[in-house]
Amino acid sequence: MLYITRTQAGTVGLSYISTPCPKVSIVSKLTFQEKQDHYNKIRRSNCLASLRLEGFNTTLTDLEKPLPKMEVVLNRYRNTSH
């Protein structure tokens, strides 16, 4: 398996690891709720990364902020004049 590594000097390289990752066996022991929570966290992280690439300002604390309920967002845009 190839992994991208970064040195302290900032150079990027590839490392080859022939043994399987030990986390694979741990993942199968997770509960359904733990898997859902992990998926949601990664999904949120990916969304924030996409926003940063588009030029929006985001911080790591944005990961922990709860998202607004869909009804609140819909009402906000329904009540605005065009």
Backbone torsions as a table, in degrees:
resi	resn	phi	psi	omega
1	MET	NA	135.9	179.5
2	LEU	-98.5	137.8	177.5
3	TYR	-127.1	142.5	175.2
4	ILE	-86.1	130.0	-179.9
5	THR	-122.5	154.7	177.6
6	ARG	-128.3	129.8	179.5
7	THR	-85.1	170.3	177.9
8	GLN	-64.7	-26.4	178.2
9	ALA	-76.2	-9.2	177.2
10	GLY	97.6	-0.2	178.9
11	THR	-80.3	150.8	-177.3
12	VAL	-109.8	140.0	178.6
13	GLY	-145.3	175.5	177.8
14	LEU	-113.1	138.3	176.4
15	SER	-120.2	139.9	178.7
16	TYR	-106.0	126.5	177.6
17	ILE	-120.5	120.8	-175.6
18	SER	-87.9	-17.9	-179.3
19	THR	-90.2	148.1	178.8
20	PRO	-66.7	152.2	-179.9
21	CYS	-67.0	132.0	-178.8
22	PRO	-66.8	-19.9	-179.0
23	LYS	-68.8	-19.3	-177.6
24	VAL	-60.7	-42.5	-179.5
25	SER	-71.1	-29.2	179.6
26	ILE	-71.6	-39.0	-177.3
27	VAL	-59.0	-39.5	-178.0
28	SER	-68.1	-18.3	-179.9
29	LYS	-91.7	-3.4	180.0
30	LEU	-72.3	150.7	175.7
31	THR	-77.1	165.1	179.2
32	PHE	-60.0	-41.1	-179.7
33	GLN	-64.8	-39.8	178.1
34	GLU	-64.9	-38.5	177.6
35	LYS	-65.9	-41.0	178.2
36	GLN	-63.4	-44.1	179.6
37	ASP	-61.5	-42.5	179.0
38	HIS	-63.8	-44.7	179.2
39	TYR	-59.6	-45.2	-179.2
40	ASN	-64.3	-38.2	178.9
41	LYS	-65.7	-43.9	179.6
42	ILE	-66.3	-40.8	179.0
43	ARG	-61.4	-43.5	179.0
44	ARG	-64.5	-42.4	178.8
45	SER	-61.5	-43.2	178.9
46	ASN	-64.9	-38.5	178.5
47	CYS	-63.5	-44.2	178.9
48	LEU	-65.5	-36.5	177.3
49	ALA	-63.8	-40.1	177.9
50	SER	-64.5	-40.5	178.0
51	LEU	-62.9	-41.1	177.9
52	ARG	-61.8	-40.7	178.7
53	LEU	-64.9	-27.9	178.6
54	GLU	-85.0	-2.4	175.6
55	GLY	101.9	3.0	177.9
56	PHE	-80.1	149.0	177.2
57	ASN	-86.9	120.8	177.1
58	THR	-131.7	157.8	177.7
59	THR	-130.0	168.2	178.0
60	LEU	-64.8	-27.6	179.3
61	THR	-68.8	-19.0	177.1
62	ASP	-63.4	-24.1	178.3
63	LEU	-65.1	-33.6	-175.0
64	GLU	-89.1	-15.7	-178.9
65	LYS	-70.5	134.7	178.1
66	PRO	-71.6	143.8	177.1
67	LEU	-76.0	147.2	177.0
68	PRO	-68.9	152.8	177.0
69	LYS	-67.9	148.6	-175.8
70	MET	-59.3	-39.0	-179.0
71	GLU	-63.5	-37.5	178.6
72	VAL	-64.4	-43.7	179.4
73	VAL	-65.5	-44.7	179.5
74	LEU	-61.4	-43.4	179.1
75	ASN	-63.6	-36.5	179.5
76	ARG	-61.4	-43.2	-178.2
77	TYR	-82.8	-22.9	175.5
78	ARG	-71.2	-31.2	-174.8
79	ASN	-88.7	-1.0	179.8
80	THR	-92.5	146.6	177.9
81	SER	-90.9	144.0	178.8
82	HIS	-97.3	NA	NA
